[in-house]
Amino acid sequence: MEWEKRESERTGQDDREEEEKMETFYAIVRSFQEARNRRKMELQELEEEEERKKRRKRLKKPESKTWVPSFKLGDFTEEIEFRRPPLMSSGSLCQTFSSGNKKGNEKEEDGSGLDLKLKL
């Protein structure tokens, strides 16, 4: 009987120790969960803050507008000055076509040296 009392006291102490161990284990698990949840919240807050900063930058920064050219009638009425004289004047160009039709396949010798006839 005495042996049974000692055994029951030991099991009672063992049970209390087991319960304390379980409580500490669950306390550790809860603290890990709380730490994880706090970290998640911190990361979400950081992401939201970055998003707010990006939105503020977009709203503050005016969008760069592309330049759209606008022409007025006065832009085209002015006289155009060329830097050097044209290679062929319009008069000599007309002569080339008219003389090319008259002479046939002969080359023209007006000094231009360009053969503007189409050949296949």
C-alpha positions, 0 to 999 in steps of 0.5 A: 500500500505504501508502495502504491502511495509513493507511486501515486505521488510520483505519478502526480508529480510527473503529471504536474511536470508534464503539464508544466512542460506542455504549458511552456511548449504551448507558450513558446508556440504562441509566442512564435505565432505572435512574432510571425503575425507581428512580422507579417503586419510589419511587412504589410505596413511597409508595402502599403507605405511604399505604395502610398509613396509611389502614388504620391510621386505619380500624383505630384509628378506631372506627366511629361507631355510630348511636343506636338508640332503646330504649323501656321500659314506664316511658316510656309509663306517665307522664302526658302534659302538654299545653302548651295544651288540645286544640281539641276534646275527645273528648266534643265530637267524639263529639257532632259525629258523632252530631248530624251523623247526626241533623240531616242536612246542617245545620251544627252550632252548638256553637262549633267551627265545623268542618264534618267531614262528607265531601262529594263 
